[in-house]
Amino acid sequence: MMRRVAYLFACLLLPLLASCSEPTTPAAVLYFVEHEPGAEPYRTRMVVTAGFLRMDGGPDELDFLLFDRADGTIYSVSGAERQILVIRPRPVDARPPADFRHQVVRDSAAFPAVGAHKVVHYELLTNGKRCYDLYAAAELLPEAVLALRQYRGVLAGQQAKILPSALPITLSACDMANNIFLPVRHLEHGFPVRLTDMTGKTVELVDYNAEFRATAAMLRLPADYKRLTIEELRMK
């Protein structure tokens, strides 16, 4: 009888031991609700470690984005296609338009704090047009802010690459400011707890845990997926 009890106890304990033995990394996890005009809201998640930034739709999502903060490479993983799009950093080698004026309008109204951090409302304008409607919490999640600044910088370099081939009518002053020439201006006032761009897309922080533990699997790319660079994709 004692042997059977010991056996059952071991069977119950082993899965716990296995999960505890999996390597983890200190991280912050952030949860958002995103809403685009004409579409249903959807939830997204962001995991930030000292070395990586991961974006996905939740723990069961096969598609995800992994940003290597050390070398600045973005990996966009498609589970359905079993493919990884590789986007490497490049400088912003384009020139801004001659008429390119920017303004920050700060609201004096008071808003509820987030995690004891004061929230301030800003409007970020270019050439008189509102490009971002921003609610930012000063000094909230500084490592996440830094990771997003690095990530946005890489995207800006890629956007600048295609700028010469873009039709002028397809790119507004806000497009060029937000995505190429001032890609981190919405991150200069703290963490964006609510951000609406010029298209009406809104991203709102709904929860976060600054003491999360990221597993090694969350920060690992599928070894058997085909890899394709952004340059190869453009040539297709």
One Martini backbone bead per residue (centre of mass of N, CA, C, O) as a GRO file, in nm:
protein
  236
    1MET     BB    1   0.059   0.062  -0.023
    2MET     BB    2   0.297   0.260   0.008
    3ARG     BB    3   0.401   0.223  -0.281
    4ARG     BB    4   0.148   0.332  -0.422
    5VAL     BB    5   0.150   0.615  -0.297
    6ALA     BB    6   0.435   0.690  -0.396
    7TYR     BB    7   0.370   0.661  -0.697
    8LEU     BB    8   0.138   0.867  -0.717
    9PHE     BB    9   0.302   1.108  -0.615
   10ALA     BB   10   0.515   1.101  -0.842
   11CYS     BB   11   0.315   1.143  -1.079
   12LEU     BB   12   0.218   1.424  -0.977
   13LEU     BB   13   0.511   1.565  -0.950
   14LEU     BB   14   0.659   1.547  -1.227
   15PRO     BB   15   0.518   1.774  -1.391
   16LEU     BB   16   0.615   1.997  -1.198
   17LEU     BB   17   0.917   1.950  -1.231
   18ALA     BB   18   0.930   1.994  -1.537
   19SER     BB   19   0.829   2.291  -1.534
   20CYS     BB   20   1.055   2.395  -1.335
   21SER     BB   21   1.307   2.310  -1.529
   22GLU     BB   22   1.236   2.523  -1.716
   23PRO     BB   23   1.363   2.778  -1.858
   24THR     BB   24   1.381   3.119  -1.742
   25THR     BB   25   1.290   3.473  -1.790
   26PRO     BB   26   1.288   3.780  -1.722
   27ALA     BB   27   0.972   3.966  -1.745
   28ALA     BB   28   0.723   4.128  -1.944
   29VAL     BB   29   0.364   4.143  -1.959
   30LEU     BB   30   0.133   4.248  -2.218
   31TYR     BB   31  -0.207   4.369  -2.258
   32PHE     BB   32  -0.433   4.405  -2.539
   33VAL     BB   33  -0.660   4.621  -2.719
   34GLU     BB   34  -0.769   4.612  -3.056
   35HIS     BB   35  -0.894   4.872  -3.294
   36GLU     BB   36  -1.063   4.878  -3.602
   37PRO     BB   37  -1.234   5.012  -3.832
   38GLY     BB   38  -1.496   4.776  -3.889
   39ALA     BB   39  -1.395   4.599  -3.644
   40GLU     BB   40  -1.317   4.375  -3.420
   41PRO     BB   41  -1.193   4.332  -3.136
   42TYR     BB   42  -0.854   4.250  -3.016
   43ARG     BB   43  -0.608   4.049  -2.874
   44THR     BB   44  -0.284   4.117  -2.729
   45ARG     BB   45   0.074   4.039  -2.691
   46MET     BB   46   0.363   4.122  -2.475
   47VAL     BB   47   0.712   4.027  -2.456
   48VAL     BB   48   0.976   4.132  -2.226
   49THR     BB   49   1.323   4.129  -2.253
   50ALA     BB   50   1.657   4.188  -2.265
   51GLY     BB   51   1.664   4.032  -2.571
   52PHE     BB   52   1.338   4.045  -2.621
   53LEU     BB   53   1.049   4.068  -2.852
   54ARG     BB   54   0.710   3.965  -2.818
   55MET     BB   55   0.437   3.907  -3.056
   56ASP     BB   56   0.085   3.826  -2.996
   57GLY     BB   57  -0.241   3.653  -2.935
   58GLY     BB   58  -0.112   3.436  -2.748
   59PRO     BB   59  -0.015   3.122  -2.626
   60ASP     BB   60  -0.174   2.971  -2.892
   61GLU     BB   61  -0.018   3.119  -3.106
   62LEU     BB   62   0.147   3.059  -3.415
   63ASP     BB   63   0.168   3.354  -3.460
   64PHE     BB   64   0.473   3.559  -3.458
   65LEU     BB   65   0.692   3.803  -3.307
   66LEU     BB   66   1.058   3.837  -3.318
   67PHE     BB   67   1.287   4.046  -3.136
   68ASP     BB   68   1.628   4.112  -3.162
   69ARG     BB   69   1.799   4.334  -2.961
   70ALA     BB   70   2.100   4.284  -3.035
   71ASP     BB   71   2.069   4.287  -3.381
   72GLY     BB   72   1.776   4.388  -3.500
   73THR     BB   73   1.597   4.137  -3.562
   74ILE     BB   74   1.314   4.033  -3.747
   75TYR     BB   75   1.060   3.775  -3.676
   76SER     BB   76   0.809   3.640  -3.891
   77VAL     BB   77   0.566   3.403  -3.794
   78SER     BB   78   0.417   3.130  -3.986
   79GLY     BB   79   0.226   2.858  -3.924
   80ALA     BB   80   0.076   2.792  -4.191
   81GLU     BB   81   0.356   2.828  -4.374
   82ARG     BB   82   0.618   2.762  -4.234
   83GLN     BB   83   0.740   3.069  -4.189
   84ILE     BB   84   1.022   3.313  -4.199
   85LEU     BB   85   1.053   3.650  -4.170
   86VAL     BB   86   1.343   3.846  -4.244
   87ILE     BB   87   1.440   4.151  -4.063
   88ARG     BB   88   1.681   4.384  -4.112
   89PRO     BB   89   1.871   4.634  -4.040
   90ARG     BB   90   1.842   4.984  -4.145
   91PRO     BB   91   1.883   5.282  -4.255
   92VAL     BB   92   1.767   5.610  -4.280
   93ASP     BB   93   1.803   5.723  -4.632
   94ALA     BB   94   1.595   5.950  -4.616
   95ARG     BB   95   1.415   6.243  -4.693
   96PRO     BB   96   1.237   6.482  -4.586
   97PRO     BB   97   1.022   6.701  -4.632
   98ALA     BB   98   1.020   7.037  -4.652
   99ASP     BB   99   0.721   7.015  -4.541
  100PHE     BB  100   0.778   6.952  -4.181
  101ARG     BB  101   0.557   6.986  -3.918
  102HIS     BB  102   0.568   6.984  -3.555
  103GLN     BB  103   0.343   6.885  -3.276
  104VAL     BB  104   0.271   6.928  -2.918
  105VAL     BB  105  -0.028   6.854  -2.732
  106ARG     BB  106  -0.117   6.934  -2.402
  107ASP     BB  107  -0.314   6.817  -2.154
  108SER     BB  108  -0.456   6.941  -1.838
  109ALA     BB  109  -0.600   6.706  -1.767
  110ALA     BB  110  -0.717   6.453  -1.559
  111PHE     BB  111  -0.608   6.110  -1.503
  112PRO     BB  112  -0.591   5.799  -1.445
  113ALA     BB  113  -0.381   5.598  -1.313
  114VAL     BB  114  -0.101   5.368  -1.386
  115GLY     BB  115   0.061   5.219  -1.154
  116ALA     BB  116   0.110   5.517  -1.023
  117HIS     BB  117   0.104   5.657  -1.307
  118LYS     BB  118   0.092   5.928  -1.480
  119VAL     BB  119  -0.154   6.057  -1.702
  120VAL     BB  120  -0.120   6.188  -2.039
  121HIS     BB  121  -0.249   6.401  -2.286
  122TYR     BB  122  -0.186   6.378  -2.643
  123GLU     BB  123  -0.101   6.560  -2.943
  124LEU     BB  124   0.024   6.454  -3.265
  125LEU     BB  125   0.160   6.668  -3.512
  126THR     BB  126   0.144   6.716  -3.881
  127ASN     BB  127   0.074   6.973  -4.062
  128GLY     BB  128  -0.195   6.996  -3.860
  129LYS     BB  129  -0.217   6.689  -3.818
  130ARG     BB  130  -0.347   6.420  -3.652
  131CYS     BB  131  -0.153   6.127  -3.577
  132TYR     BB  132  -0.185   6.128  -3.254
  133ASP     BB  133  -0.360   5.979  -2.977
  134LEU     BB  134  -0.229   6.022  -2.643
  135TYR     BB  135  -0.176   5.799  -2.360
  136ALA     BB  136   0.067   5.856  -2.102
  137ALA     BB  137   0.295   5.682  -1.878
  138ALA     BB  138   0.519   5.780  -1.672
  139GLU     BB  139   0.764   5.535  -1.614
  140LEU     BB  140   0.629   5.302  -1.756
  141LEU     BB  141   0.784   5.042  -1.862
  142PRO     BB  142   1.089   5.108  -1.974
  143GLU     BB  143   1.176   4.845  -2.126
  144ALA     BB  144   0.942   4.849  -2.327
  145VAL     BB  145   1.006   5.120  -2.452
  146LEU     BB  146   1.288   5.046  -2.554
  147ALA     BB  147   1.206   4.807  -2.733
  148LEU     BB  148   1.013   4.973  -2.916
  149ARG     BB  149   1.224   5.169  -3.021
  150GLN     BB  150   1.397   4.957  -3.163
  151TYR     BB  151   1.177   4.835  -3.343
  152ARG     BB  152   1.086   5.099  -3.488
  153GLY     BB  153   1.361   5.158  -3.617
  154VAL     BB  154   1.363   4.916  -3.810
  155LEU     BB  155   1.101   4.980  -3.961
  156ALA     BB  156   1.193   5.255  -4.073
  157GLY     BB  157   1.415   5.151  -4.261
  158GLN     BB  158   1.219   4.986  -4.441
  159GLN     BB  159   1.031   5.218  -4.523
  160ALA     BB  160   1.254   5.392  -4.659
  161LYS     BB  161   1.317   5.196  -4.893
  162ILE     BB  162   1.012   5.240  -5.031
  163LEU     BB  163   0.970   5.546  -5.077
  164PRO     BB  164   1.060   5.600  -5.381
  165SER     BB  165   0.813   5.397  -5.490
  166ALA     BB  166   0.604   5.576  -5.376
  167LEU     BB  167   0.320   5.732  -5.394
  168PRO     BB  168   0.238   6.040  -5.285
  169ILE     BB  169  -0.076   5.975  -5.237
  170THR     BB  170  -0.014   5.727  -5.022
  171LEU     BB  171   0.151   5.950  -4.847
  172SER     BB  172   0.142   6.101  -4.563
  173ALA     BB  173   0.267   6.293  -4.320
  174CYS     BB  174   0.197   6.084  -4.101
  175ASP     BB  175   0.328   5.840  -4.225
  176MET     BB  176   0.620   5.956  -4.228
  177ALA     BB  177   0.641   6.022  -3.930
  178ASN     BB  178   0.553   5.750  -3.785
  179ASN     BB  179   0.734   5.537  -3.989
  180ILE     BB  180   1.019   5.710  -4.037
  181PHE     BB  181   1.110   6.005  -3.894
  182LEU     BB  182   0.904   5.952  -3.615
  183PRO     BB  183   0.875   5.646  -3.474
  184VAL     BB  184   0.906   5.747  -3.137
  185ARG     BB  185   0.718   5.986  -3.038
  186HIS     BB  186   0.505   5.803  -2.866
  187LEU     BB  187   0.769   5.729  -2.653
  188GLU     BB  188   0.849   6.024  -2.504
  189HIS     BB  189   0.610   6.007  -2.245
  190GLY     BB  190   0.595   5.702  -2.222
  191PHE     BB  191   0.356   5.474  -2.192
  192PRO     BB  192   0.113   5.361  -2.412
  193VAL     BB  193  -0.218   5.313  -2.299
  194ARG     BB  194  -0.330   5.501  -2.543
  195LEU     BB  195  -0.362   5.459  -2.910
  196THR     BB  196  -0.428   5.679  -3.191
  197ASP     BB  197  -0.441   5.699  -3.518
  198MET     BB  198  -0.520   5.836  -3.833
  199THR     BB  199  -0.713   5.569  -3.895
  200GLY     BB  200  -0.834   5.470  -3.591
  201LYS     BB  201  -0.640   5.301  -3.453
  202THR     BB  202  -0.649   5.112  -3.142
  203VAL     BB  203  -0.435   5.092  -2.846
  204GLU     BB  204  -0.488   4.908  -2.532
  205LEU     BB  205  -0.405   4.886  -2.210
  206VAL     BB  206  -0.523   4.620  -1.970
  207ASP     BB  207  -0.248   4.467  -1.884
  208TYR     BB  208   0.017   4.367  -1.639
  209ASN     BB  209   0.352   4.199  -1.583
  210ALA     BB  210   0.673   4.264  -1.436
  211GLU     BB  211   0.701   3.934  -1.316
  212PHE     BB  212   0.762   3.760  -1.546
  213ARG     BB  213   0.812   3.430  -1.709
  214ALA     BB  214   1.007   3.327  -1.969
  215THR     BB  215   1.031   3.090  -2.185
  216ALA     BB  216   1.231   2.942  -2.413
  217ALA     BB  217   1.003   2.885  -2.626
  218MET     BB  218   0.913   3.189  -2.665
  219LEU     BB  219   1.234   3.254  -2.776
  220ARG     BB  220   1.185   3.048  -3.015
  221LEU     BB  221   1.250   2.919  -3.323
  222PRO     BB  222   1.158   2.733  -3.572
  223ALA     BB  223   1.372   2.500  -3.718
  224ASP     BB  224   1.171   2.394  -3.977
  225TYR     BB  225   1.150   2.667  -4.104
  226LYS     BB  226   1.128   2.875  -4.350
  227ARG     BB  227   1.345   3.127  -4.487
  228LEU     BB  228   1.278   3.485  -4.549
  229THR     BB  229   1.359   3.768  -4.685
  230ILE     BB  230   1.259   4.083  -4.761
  231GLU     BB  231   1.414   4.093  -5.029
  232GLU     BB  232   1.297   3.832  -5.152
  233LEU     BB  233   1.001   3.920  -5.141
  234ARG     BB  234   1.030   4.174  -5.333
  235MET     BB  235   1.120   3.988  -5.589
  236LYS     BB  236   0.834   3.832  -5.639
   0.00000   0.00000   0.00000
